[in-house]
Amino acid sequence: MDYHELENMTVMRLREEAKKFSDLKGVAGMKKEELIHVLVERLGIAVPEKKPRAASGQMSKPALKKKIAELRAAEDAARSEHDRGKADLLRRRIHSLKHRLRKST
């Protein structure tokens, strides 16, 4: 059994595994994270280190505004070429970026 198997187990299944250790008390009231922590300690399972997520989805406000400006220019070019499909795609991307811009602080 490894750490990922424990994470994929349901709380009921984790409680069953924890009840196999007679010296554990309060298993019925534990949350999933607590059960996983206890089982990892008891079974001697190595916990994988979490890698920091890359900030791929995080752009600064100026970068978002610059990207929106670029997409607007591309959208205008697509409209002048009567490429409706590309223009609609760019419009949706602009909308998405504007939404992210409003949500970022």
PyRosetta script that sets phi, psi and omega in degrees:
from pyrosetta import init, pose_from_sequence

init()
pose = pose_from_sequence("MDYHELENMTVMRLREEAKKFSDLKGVAGMKKEELIHVLVERLGIAVPEKKPRAASGQMSKPALKKKIAELRAAEDAARSEHDRGKADLLRRRIHSLKHRLRKST")
pose.set_psi(1, 136.6)
pose.set_omega(1, 178.7)
pose.set_phi(2, -123.8)
pose.set_psi(2, 179.2)
pose.set_omega(2, -174.7)
pose.set_phi(3, -61.8)
pose.set_psi(3, -40.1)
pose.set_omega(3, -177.6)
pose.set_phi(4, -67.5)
pose.set_psi(4, -33.2)
pose.set_omega(4, 175.9)
pose.set_phi(5, -65.3)
pose.set_psi(5, -40.3)
pose.set_omega(5, 177.8)
pose.set_phi(6, -62.7)
pose.set_psi(6, -42.6)
pose.set_omega(6, 179.8)
pose.set_phi(7, -62.9)
pose.set_psi(7, -32.3)
pose.set_omega(7, -177.6)
pose.set_phi(8, -83.8)
pose.set_psi(8, -10.7)
pose.set_omega(8, 179.2)
pose.set_phi(9, -74.9)
pose.set_psi(9, 153.4)
pose.set_omega(9, 175.0)
pose.set_phi(10, -79.0)
pose.set_psi(10, 165.6)
pose.set_omega(10, 179.7)
pose.set_phi(11, -62.6)
pose.set_psi(11, -39.6)
pose.set_omega(11, -179.8)
pose.set_phi(12, -61.8)
pose.set_psi(12, -43.5)
pose.set_omega(12, 180.0)
pose.set_phi(13, -67.2)
pose.set_psi(13, -39.2)
pose.set_omega(13, 177.4)
pose.set_phi(14, -63.9)
pose.set_psi(14, -38.7)
pose.set_omega(14, 178.1)
pose.set_phi(15, -64.4)
pose.set_psi(15, -39.3)
pose.set_omega(15, 177.2)
pose.set_phi(16, -61.4)
pose.set_psi(16, -42.5)
pose.set_omega(16, 178.7)
pose.set_phi(17, -64.5)
pose.set_psi(17, -40.8)
pose.set_omega(17, -178.3)
pose.set_phi(18, -70.1)
pose.set_psi(18, -30.6)
pose.set_omega(18, -179.5)
pose.set_phi(19, -70.2)
pose.set_psi(19, -14.1)
pose.set_omega(19, 176.7)
pose.set_phi(20, -67.1)
pose.set_psi(20, -20.9)
pose.set_omega(20, 176.2)
pose.set_phi(21, -94.5)
pose.set_psi(21, 109.5)
pose.set_omega(21, -173.1)
pose.set_phi(22, -67.9)
pose.set_psi(22, -22.6)
pose.set_omega(22, -177.7)
pose.set_phi(23, -85.0)
pose.set_psi(23, -4.1)
pose.set_omega(23, 177.3)
pose.set_phi(24, -81.7)
pose.set_psi(24, 131.7)
pose.set_omega(24, 179.2)
pose.set_phi(25, -118.3)
pose.set_psi(25, 149.3)
pose.set_omega(25, 176.1)
pose.set_phi(26, 77.1)
pose.set_psi(26, 23.6)
pose.set_omega(26, -178.2)
pose.set_phi(27, -64.3)
pose.set_psi(27, -35.3)
pose.set_omega(27, -176.8)
pose.set_phi(28, -65.9)
pose.set_psi(28, -25.1)
pose.set_omega(28, -178.1)
pose.set_phi(29, -97.9)
pose.set_psi(29, -0.3)
pose.set_omega(29, -177.4)
pose.set_phi(30, -79.5)
pose.set_psi(30, 149.8)
pose.set_omega(30, 175.0)
pose.set_phi(31, -88.1)
pose.set_psi(31, 168.7)
pose.set_omega(31, -175.3)
pose.set_phi(32, -57.4)
pose.set_psi(32, -45.4)
pose.set_omega(32, -178.9)
pose.set_phi(33, -61.4)
pose.set_psi(33, -39.7)
pose.set_omega(33, 179.7)
pose.set_phi(34, -66.5)
pose.set_psi(34, -41.8)
pose.set_omega(34, 179.2)
pose.set_phi(35, -63.1)
pose.set_psi(35, -43.2)
pose.set_omega(35, 179.1)
pose.set_phi(36, -62.1)
pose.set_psi(36, -43.7)
pose.set_omega(36, -179.9)
pose.set_phi(37, -60.6)
pose.set_psi(37, -45.1)
pose.set_omega(37, -179.4)
pose.set_phi(38, -64.9)
pose.set_psi(38, -44.9)
pose.set_omega(38, -178.1)
pose.set_phi(39, -67.4)
pose.set_psi(39, -35.5)
pose.set_omega(39, 177.7)
pose.set_phi(40, -62.6)
pose.set_psi(40, -42.9)
pose.set_omega(40, 179.1)
pose.set_phi(41, -66.0)
pose.set_psi(41, -44.7)
pose.set_omega(41, -176.2)
pose.set_phi(42, -70.2)
pose.set_psi(42, -38.8)
pose.set_omega(42, -176.6)
pose.set_phi(43, -89.3)
pose.set_psi(43, -7.8)
pose.set_omega(43, 179.4)
pose.set_phi(44, 68.3)
pose.set_psi(44, 37.7)
pose.set_omega(44, -178.8)
pose.set_phi(45, -87.5)
pose.set_psi(45, 136.7)
pose.set_omega(45, 178.4)
pose.set_phi(46, -77.5)
pose.set_psi(46, 133.4)
pose.set_omega(46, 178.9)
pose.set_phi(47, -92.7)
pose.set_psi(47, 122.4)
pose.set_omega(47, 179.0)
pose.set_phi(48, -69.1)
pose.set_psi(48, 142.9)
pose.set_omega(48, 178.2)
pose.set_phi(49, -73.8)
pose.set_psi(49, 138.6)
pose.set_omega(49, 178.2)
pose.set_phi(50, -83.1)
pose.set_psi(50, 128.0)
pose.set_omega(50, 178.0)
pose.set_phi(51, -80.8)
pose.set_psi(51, 139.1)
pose.set_omega(51, 177.3)
pose.set_phi(52, -65.2)
pose.set_psi(52, 137.2)
pose.set_omega(52, -179.6)
pose.set_phi(53, -70.4)
pose.set_psi(53, 141.1)
pose.set_omega(53, 176.1)
pose.set_phi(54, -70.8)
pose.set_psi(54, 144.6)
pose.set_omega(54, -178.5)
pose.set_phi(55, -83.3)
pose.set_psi(55, 48.4)
pose.set_omega(55, -177.1)
pose.set_phi(56, -67.7)
pose.set_psi(56, -36.4)
pose.set_omega(56, -178.9)
pose.set_phi(57, -85.8)
pose.set_psi(57, -7.5)
pose.set_omega(57, -176.3)
pose.set_phi(58, -97.6)
pose.set_psi(58, 118.0)
pose.set_omega(58, 175.4)
pose.set_phi(59, -123.9)
pose.set_psi(59, 149.1)
pose.set_omega(59, 177.8)
pose.set_phi(60, -74.6)
pose.set_psi(60, 162.8)
pose.set_omega(60, -179.5)
pose.set_phi(61, -58.6)
pose.set_psi(61, -46.0)
pose.set_omega(61, 178.6)
pose.set_phi(62, -61.7)
pose.set_psi(62, -36.6)
pose.set_omega(62, 178.9)
pose.set_phi(63, -66.8)
pose.set_psi(63, -40.1)
pose.set_omega(63, 177.1)
pose.set_phi(64, -62.8)
pose.set_psi(64, -43.9)
pose.set_omega(64, -179.3)
pose.set_phi(65, -64.5)
pose.set_psi(65, -38.5)
pose.set_omega(65, 178.8)
pose.set_phi(66, -65.0)
pose.set_psi(66, -43.2)
pose.set_omega(66, 179.8)
pose.set_phi(67, -64.3)
pose.set_psi(67, -40.6)
pose.set_omega(67, 178.0)
pose.set_phi(68, -61.8)
pose.set_psi(68, -43.1)
pose.set_omega(68, 179.3)
pose.set_phi(69, -62.1)
pose.set_psi(69, -41.9)
pose.set_omega(69, 178.8)
pose.set_phi(70, -63.6)
pose.set_psi(70, -42.8)
pose.set_omega(70, -179.2)
pose.set_phi(71, -68.2)
pose.set_psi(71, -35.1)
pose.set_omega(71, 177.1)
pose.set_phi(72, -63.0)
pose.set_psi(72, -42.4)
pose.set_omega(72, 178.2)
pose.set_phi(73, -63.8)
pose.set_psi(73, -41.6)
pose.set_omega(73, 178.1)
pose.set_phi(74, -66.0)
pose.set_psi(74, -37.4)
pose.set_omega(74, 178.1)
pose.set_phi(75, -64.8)
pose.set_psi(75, -43.1)
pose.set_omega(75, 177.9)
pose.set_phi(76, -61.3)
pose.set_psi(76, -40.6)
pose.set_omega(76, 178.8)
pose.set_phi(77, -64.7)
pose.set_psi(77, -40.9)
pose.set_omega(77, 179.8)
pose.set_phi(78, -66.3)
pose.set_psi(78, -38.3)
pose.set_omega(78, 178.3)
pose.set_phi(79, -66.7)
pose.set_psi(79, -38.7)
pose.set_omega(79, 179.5)
pose.set_phi(80, -68.5)
pose.set_psi(80, -26.7)
pose.set_omega(80, 176.6)
pose.set_phi(81, -87.8)
pose.set_psi(81, 2.3)
pose.set_omega(81, -179.8)
pose.set_phi(82, 60.3)
pose.set_psi(82, 35.8)
pose.set_omega(82, 176.5)
pose.set_phi(83, -99.4)
pose.set_psi(83, 86.2)
pose.set_omega(83, -172.9)
pose.set_phi(84, -66.1)
pose.set_psi(84, -38.5)
pose.set_omega(84, -178.7)
pose.set_phi(85, -62.1)
pose.set_psi(85, -46.0)
pose.set_omega(85, 179.6)
pose.set_phi(86, -67.2)
pose.set_psi(86, -38.9)
pose.set_omega(86, 179.9)
pose.set_phi(87, -63.8)
pose.set_psi(87, -41.3)
pose.set_omega(87, 179.1)
pose.set_phi(88, -66.1)
pose.set_psi(88, -40.3)
pose.set_omega(88, 177.6)
pose.set_phi(89, -61.1)
pose.set_psi(89, -45.4)
pose.set_omega(89, 179.3)
pose.set_phi(90, -65.4)
pose.set_psi(90, -37.0)
pose.set_omega(90, 178.0)
pose.set_phi(91, -62.3)
pose.set_psi(91, -41.5)
pose.set_omega(91, 178.9)
pose.set_phi(92, -66.6)
pose.set_psi(92, -38.6)
pose.set_omega(92, 177.7)
pose.set_phi(93, -65.1)
pose.set_psi(93, -41.2)
pose.set_omega(93, 177.4)
pose.set_phi(94, -60.6)
pose.set_psi(94, -43.8)
pose.set_omega(94, 179.4)
pose.set_phi(95, -59.9)
pose.set_psi(95, -44.0)
pose.set_omega(95, -179.7)
pose.set_phi(96, -63.0)
pose.set_psi(96, -43.4)
pose.set_omega(96, 179.8)
pose.set_phi(97, -67.1)
pose.set_psi(97, -36.7)
pose.set_omega(97, 178.5)
pose.set_phi(98, -65.5)
pose.set_psi(98, -36.8)
pose.set_omega(98, 177.1)
pose.set_phi(99, -63.6)
pose.set_psi(99, -45.3)
pose.set_omega(99, 178.2)
pose.set_phi(100, -63.2)
pose.set_psi(100, -36.2)
pose.set_omega(100, 179.1)
pose.set_phi(101, -64.1)
pose.set_psi(101, -42.3)
pose.set_omega(101, 179.4)
pose.set_phi(102, -68.6)
pose.set_psi(102, -33.6)
pose.set_omega(102, -178.6)
pose.set_phi(103, -77.2)
pose.set_psi(103, -26.1)
pose.set_omega(103, -178.0)
pose.set_phi(104, -78.0)
pose.set_psi(104, 146.4)
pose.set_omega(104, 178.6)
pose.set_phi(105, -132.8)
pose.dump_pdb("model.pdb")
